[in-house]
Amino acid sequence: MFSMPGGWEWIIIGGIVFIVFGKRLPNVMRSVGKSVASFKQGFKGVEEEIKEVKEIKSDIDSITKIKLS
C-alpha cells in the first residue's frame, strides 16, 4: 500500500504547503506556539497540584500514625 514519505517527499510536501499557506503560515505558527505554551503552563499547574496532594497525604499519614500509637 502506502509507506511514510522519505526525505525528498517531505521537502516537496513542505514546499507545496508553503505555497498554499505562505501568507497565513506565520499566524498559524504563532497560534501553534501559543497553544504549546498554554499546554505546558497547564501541565505545570497539574504537577504542582500533585505535589501538594502528596504533601497533604504524608501529613495525614504521619498524624494517623501518632494517634494510633
C-alpha positions as a Markdown table, in Angstrom:
| # | Residue | x | y | z |
|---|---|---|---|---|
| 1 | Met | 0.0 | 0.0 | 0.0 |
| 2 | Phe | 1.5 | 3.3 | 1.1 |
| 3 | Ser | 4.6 | 4.0 | 3.2 |
| 4 | Met | 5.9 | 7.0 | 5.0 |
| 5 | Pro | 7.4 | 9.7 | 2.8 |
| 6 | Gly | 11.2 | 9.9 | 2.6 |
| 7 | Gly | 13.4 | 13.0 | 2.6 |
| 8 | Trp | 12.7 | 14.4 | -0.8 |
| 9 | Glu | 9.0 | 13.7 | -0.5 |
| 10 | Trp | 8.9 | 15.8 | 2.8 |
| 11 | Ile | 10.7 | 18.6 | 1.1 |
| 12 | Ile | 8.2 | 18.6 | -1.8 |
| 13 | Ile | 5.2 | 18.4 | 0.6 |
| 14 | Gly | 6.7 | 21.3 | 2.7 |
| 15 | Gly | 7.1 | 23.4 | -0.5 |
| 16 | Ile | 3.5 | 22.8 | -1.5 |
| 17 | Val | 2.3 | 23.7 | 2.0 |
| 18 | Phe | 4.4 | 26.8 | 1.9 |
| 19 | Ile | 3.0 | 27.9 | -1.5 |
| 20 | Val | -0.6 | 27.2 | -0.4 |
| 21 | Phe | -0.4 | 28.6 | 3.1 |
| 22 | Gly | 2.5 | 31.0 | 2.7 |
| 23 | Lys | 0.8 | 34.2 | 3.8 |
| 24 | Arg | -1.1 | 32.6 | 6.6 |
| 25 | Leu | 1.8 | 30.5 | 7.8 |
| 26 | Pro | 3.3 | 33.0 | 10.3 |
| 27 | Asn | -0.1 | 33.5 | 12.0 |
| 28 | Val | -0.7 | 29.7 | 12.1 |
| 29 | Met | 2.8 | 29.1 | 13.6 |
| 30 | Arg | 2.2 | 31.9 | 16.2 |
| 31 | Ser | -1.1 | 30.3 | 17.3 |
| 32 | Val | 0.5 | 26.9 | 17.5 |
| 33 | Gly | 3.3 | 28.3 | 19.7 |
| 34 | Lys | 0.8 | 30.0 | 22.0 |
| 35 | Ser | -1.1 | 26.7 | 22.3 |
| 36 | Val | 2.0 | 24.8 | 23.2 |
| 37 | Ala | 3.0 | 27.4 | 25.8 |
| 38 | Ser | -0.5 | 27.3 | 27.3 |
| 39 | Phe | -0.4 | 23.5 | 27.4 |
| 40 | Lys | 3.0 | 23.5 | 29.2 |
| 41 | Gln | 1.7 | 26.1 | 31.7 |
| 42 | Gly | -1.4 | 24.0 | 32.4 |
| 43 | Phe | 0.7 | 20.8 | 32.8 |
| 44 | Lys | 3.0 | 22.6 | 35.2 |
| 45 | Gly | -0.1 | 23.6 | 37.3 |
| 46 | Val | -1.1 | 19.9 | 37.4 |
| 47 | Glu | 2.3 | 18.9 | 38.6 |
| 48 | Glu | 2.2 | 21.4 | 41.4 |
| 49 | Glu | -1.3 | 20.1 | 42.5 |
| 50 | Ile | 0.1 | 16.6 | 42.6 |
| 51 | Lys | 3.0 | 17.7 | 44.8 |
| 52 | Glu | 0.5 | 19.4 | 47.2 |
| 53 | Val | -1.7 | 16.3 | 47.4 |
| 54 | Lys | 1.3 | 14.1 | 48.2 |
| 55 | Glu | 2.4 | 16.5 | 51.0 |
| 56 | Ile | -1.1 | 16.5 | 52.4 |
| 57 | Lys | -1.2 | 12.7 | 52.2 |
| 58 | Ser | 2.1 | 12.4 | 54.0 |
| 59 | Asp | 0.9 | 14.8 | 56.7 |
| 60 | Ile | -2.3 | 12.8 | 57.2 |
| 61 | Asp | -0.3 | 9.6 | 57.3 |
| 62 | Ser | 2.0 | 11.0 | 60.0 |
| 63 | Ile | -0.9 | 12.3 | 62.1 |
| 64 | Thr | -2.8 | 9.0 | 61.9 |
| 65 | Lys | 0.3 | 7.1 | 63.0 |
| 66 | Ile | 0.8 | 9.3 | 66.0 |
| 67 | Lys | -2.9 | 8.9 | 67.1 |
| 68 | Leu | -2.8 | 5.1 | 66.7 |
| 69 | Ser | 0.4 | 4.6 | 68.7 |
